[in-house]
Amino acid sequence: MPVPTPAIDTCCDGHIHTRFCHHASGEMEEYVRAAIAKGLKKIFFLEHMEDGVDYTEVTWLTEKDFDAYFSEGKRLQRIYRDRIAIGLGVEVGYNPERLDQLRARLARRHWDRVGLSFHYARLAADAPHLNLLSRRSENISRAREFGAETLLTRYFDALIEAVTRLPADVLCHLDAALRYLPELTLSPGHLEQIDILLALVKDGGMCLEINTSGLPIRGEPFPSSMILHQAITRGIPLVAGSDAHRPEDVGRHFDRIEDHIRQAVAH
């Protein structure tokens, strides 16, 4: 029986970062105006929350940052309410060592959307964390020295844990880990992990993000057509996200999402 092509709202960008995360540029209002200029009807800011991460730079919001983020977001919701819907969300990074703290921080506020991801892995008890999604040469070198395939296994294991332990609405950029190691491919073991993960996403009533930041990196969004086909077969709802870190990135490549879905259906 043919797999039906699912609907996706490409008038909504569900994954936007701003200067609040300390590694993006631009004020929240610049992103709102960019979204309006591109004809979008809704956006979700999805700012980074991490806890207990030992890394060379801060790439997430402090609680003080979140206070300012909500204050500015609510101001923009009032100003632009007749032109665009604005959601104030969070992209929470899983850290098994800080599970209780992450749960408490999430429960402290009302989020319009909670995205789930895993960026930072600790390779040894006394070692700093490794950013699995970084293009920095030192991160890529550490990944290769440790063993990229083993790290990817850890990444999928972490996501499998995360979807059962943290409350979330959307699983973000499922296969984006070690995205700057082009020689790395998914092993049969990784594919088994992804199958388990997608089953948990479905059972948990979560959505799966099609993240268009993958297009300039590898020529297709995250996740790949093969993984997306599995998600569609399972009936997992899809949402679009640009992972914008600059105002001009809002809604980037959204005109290519439906083609990606059609290719995945036919995969």
Stockholm file with secondary structure:
# STOCKHOLM 1.0

chainA/1-267         MPVPTPAIDTCCDGHIHTRFCHHASGEMEEYVRAAIAKGLKKIFFLEHMEDGVDYTEVTWLTEKDFDAYFSEGKRLQRIYRDRIAIGLGVEVGYNPERLDQLRARLARRHWDRVGLSFHYARLAADAPHLNLLSRRSENISRAREFGAETLLTRYFDALIEAVTRLPADVLCHLDAALRYLPELTLSPGHLEQIDILLALVKDGGMCLEINTSGLPIRGEPFPSSMILHQAITRGIPLVAGSDAHRPEDVGRHFDRIEDHIRQAVAH
#=GR chainA/1-267 SS CCCCCCCCCTTEEEEECCGGGSSSCSCHHHHHHHHHHTTCSEEEEEEEECCSCCCSSCCSCCHHHHHHHHHHHHHHHHHTTTTCEEEEEEEEECCGGGHHHHHHHHHTSCCSCEEEECCEEESSTTSCEEETTCCCHHHHHHHHHHCHHHHHHHHHHHHHHHHHHSCCSEECCTTCTTTTCTTCCCCHHHHHHHHHHHHHHHHTTCEEEEETTHHHHHSSCBSCHHHHHHHHHHTCCEEEECCBSSGGGTTTTGGGHHHHHHHHHTC
#=GC SS_cons         CCCCCCCCCTTEEEEECCGGGSSSCSCHHHHHHHHHHTTCSEEEEEEEECCSCCCSSCCSCCHHHHHHHHHHHHHHHHHTTTTCEEEEEEEEECCGGGHHHHHHHHHTSCCSCEEEECCEEESSTTSCEEETTCCCHHHHHHHHHHCHHHHHHHHHHHHHHHHHHSCCSEECCTTCTTTTCTTCCCCHHHHHHHHHHHHHHHHTTCEEEEETTHHHHHSSCBSCHHHHHHHHHHTCCEEEECCBSSGGGTTTTGGGHHHHHHHHHTC
//
